[in-house]
Amino acid sequence: MKKVNENPRISVNPLCEYVTTATASRRYAIIKQSKTPVTFITKWYNRAEESLAAYLSEDRDMPFMLELEAYRLQKAICSSDQEKKYSLASANALMAFLNSEKAVRHILAPFKVEVAIHDPNHKFILNGVQISLRPELILRDDKGKQQLGFLKFYFGKDEALGKDRGELMACLTKHYFETEFGFTLKTEHCMVLDVYRGEMFNAPKAHLRNLANIKAACKEIADRWDRVEV
């Protein structure tokens, strides 16, 4: 039976695509995909997400470990053709990340890095739409206490994240942590990484227009939700 979300909900990546680059037909498709999500879609990069988060949280200068994990995923015996595709996709993502591994570790060096991929609670409601925006890594001070920022991964082999969407994702996630938890985060500590291309995007300093566009998009999504066919 097809899963149907009765109440408006969306993940941060498609929401930011909705705001920045989506055509009218693509906006309709984004709402439909969010209303009737494909349950297996998140599996494509689960293994790469977990491996990268673990590697970066331990600040290891051993990129060969990611190469070994990629090789293991390439040679893994899988239960189905679909599982094999997932495994190969994660292997490809890990190999792509190696091109920017040193630069990313340098950026994260001042922080105590905490894995957050299994925390399901990073959600909030904006203009009637529940937004899921869980970052993969939380960045804390050197004692591991105060949260200073975050890092979110973007896995898109065929489509670059781009400056506008990357900055918008970082902006919205920063807004979430500041409004829900009362944090004050520096824009340069709020990061989104395009894993395949090694591009890092930060929350922009000018954020009011971005937030206004997100709020308007959420209102539009909430208004159209019940009219989208399932």
Secondary structure, DSSP 4 states (H G I P E B T S, - for coil): -----SS-EEEHHHHHHHHHT--HHHHHHHHHHHHS--TTGGGGGHHHHHHHHHHHHTT---THHHHHHHHHHHH---SSHHHHHHHHHHHHHHHHHTTTHHHHHHHHTTSEEEE-TT-TT-EEEETTEEEE---SEEEE-TTS-SEEEEEEEE--SSS---HHHHHHHHHHHHHHHHHHH-----GGGEEEEETTTTEEEE--S--HHHHHHHHHHHHHHHHHGGGS--
